[in-house]
Amino acid sequence: MSERTTCAVIGGGPAGMVLGLLLARAGVEVTVLEKHADFLRDFRGDTVHPTTLRLLDELGLRERFAALPQSKVRSVSFPLGDGRSVTLADFRRLRGQPHPYIAMVPQWDLLNLLAEAGRAEPSFTLRMSTEVTGLLHDSDTVTGVRYLDPEGPGELRADLTVACDGRWSAARGQAGLEPREFPVNIDVWWFKVPTEGAIAPSLLPRTGRGKMLAAIPREGYLQIGYLGPKGSDARLRRRGVEALRHDVAELLPELADSVHAIGSMDDVKHLDVRINRLRRWHTKGLLCIGDAAHAMSPIGGVGINLAVQDAVAAATLLAGPLLEHRVTERHLAAVRRRRLLPTVVTQSLQRLLHRGFVGPVLHGRIAAPPKVPLTLLRLLPRLSAVPAYLIGVGVRPERAPGFARRASV
Ligand SMILES: Cc1cc2nc3c(=O)[nH]c(=O)nc-3n(C[C@H](O)[C@H](O)[C@H](O)COP(=O)(O)OP(=O)(O)OC[C@H]3O[C@@H](n4cnc5c(N)ncnc54)[C@H](O)[C@@H]3O)c2cc1C
């Protein structure tokens, strides 16, 4: 027997959880289906941007978020080697933002907070350990999902299905939506190094000629993203763990005594970095948002914020039609129209950074950001507000719709 809801959301990542919460606050019956039993996966980034922080305030979640363990990145600087440094992005210069910094919070804490807020809404259902295995169709219209949960297979019918199932979205493929891939010259390897000492959180990767890594501080360990040229996984593994430990210790001398904790190359997970985008974000009865509509490079740490902003836009535009059970393709197309510019601008900047900085560092051609922007930023420090705005706020930031706003408790 099949069950019914108004909106079925595939995937409980940042896009799915924010969309679920906001629609539920509008009174829409919404079910979020997440295949994992919990949110505790370390294969996720940790950045929460000023626009997302302001959104959490507007949703009445300011105090609960503030209680999460977190560090704050207020600026990003590059050391010049002579004791001086250049500020590349100064978030303190962001006018009108109540939180002018990037909060570094493990993503599972943020998702748990959103889940808890969702559970307070009578029309919100979150089904963990529930994997969507296929789409239901009525001729050319998607009418819901097939799923598998611990009790076995089932069907959930819905007026609208929203694919928030990430960069490898199976739902978009089943709906016949193919992303356009853009060339990417880097990959990332992801592993942990335990650390007792505090290491200042930084959005700027540590660089050396032919080497680069980013380190996210988490409780008791650093989550390392080691960058290398695309297609070099086999070579990296052939070089072996000792060479990797050496690279890490060279870029992060503070970790020289801990790198032996990288036991073997089996502890090092390969991430195939993609930048892609759907031409159409919807088909009849189904909409894609977040990474399912546009996979982002980890460069700049903006994917979470963009996914959240997509969800806010989708909830704002679709809550009314969903409440009246009259969502049309025109409504779905409006979501893409609203979010296309921010997506294109962000992906274009990421591709520029890949070409102009990350790629040349990894191919050993440079070891630092290009001189011209560094000199300009040194001479005119106010310019550091521009990268801060692009990273922290972005194009066309979304605000919480009135129906979702609550006073902080
Ligand atoms: C290693 C790494 C580091 C990153 N670092 C950062 C960073 O520091 N800052 C940043 O902003 N971004 C970062 N990103 C990108 C960021 O994680 C994504 O852009 C963001 O999570 C996208 O959110 P989403 O909700 O669209 O998708 P996801 O976060 O990918 O969520 C998709 C969810 O769908 C679930 N799912 C998938 N298939 C199914 C199914 N069939 N049925 C049910 N559930 C399903 C998944 O389990 C997952 O929970 C990083 C990405 C990676 C891989």
The ligand as a Gaussian input file, in Angstrom:
#p B3LYP/6-31G(d) Opt

LIG

0 1
 C       35.092000      16.299000       1.160000
 C       34.187000      17.474000       0.992000
 C       34.450000      18.647000       1.668000
 C       33.612000      19.745000       1.506000
 N       33.862000      20.867000       2.213000
 C       32.979000      21.882000       2.169000
 C       33.114000      23.000000       3.030000
 O       34.035000      23.088000       3.836000
 N       32.173000      23.968000       2.955000
 C       31.126000      23.898000       2.083000
 O       30.283000      24.820000       2.055000
 N       30.974000      22.853000       1.275000
 C       31.852000      21.836000       1.311000
 N       31.668000      20.746000       0.529000
 C       30.497000      20.709000      -0.365000
 C       29.240000      20.514000       0.464000
 O       29.390000      19.420000       1.350000
 C       28.057000      20.300000      -0.470000
 O       28.030000      21.332000      -1.447000
 C       26.752000      20.361000       0.329000
 O       26.782000      19.393000       1.348000
 C       25.572000      20.116000      -0.610000
 O       24.419000      19.933000       0.160000
 P       23.218000      19.047000      -0.388000
 O       22.200000      19.033000       0.692000
 O       22.838000      19.519000      -1.741000
 O       23.823000      17.586000      -0.617000
 P       24.573000      16.580000       0.421000
 O       25.172000      17.322000       1.551000
 O       25.435000      15.762000      -0.432000
 O       23.381000      15.743000       0.989000
 C       22.760000      14.740000       0.249000
 C       22.071000      13.804000       1.215000
 O       21.264000      12.892000       0.477000
 C       21.400000      11.596000       1.024000
 N       21.049000      10.665000      -0.044000
 C       21.716000      10.436000      -1.194000
 N       21.069000       9.525000      -1.935000
 C       19.962000       9.183000      -1.249000
 C       18.878000       8.285000      -1.506000
 N       18.810000       7.566000      -2.621000
 N       17.905000       8.165000      -0.584000
 C       17.941000       8.894000       0.551000
 N       18.936000       9.746000       0.852000
 C       19.936000       9.895000      -0.040000
 C       22.860000      11.555000       1.465000
 O       23.067000      10.550000       2.436000
 C       23.044000      12.962000       2.019000
 O       22.729000      13.041000       3.385000
 C       32.502000      19.653000       0.654000
 C       32.241000      18.475000      -0.022000
 C       33.066000      17.390000       0.149000
 C       32.722000      16.099000      -0.548000

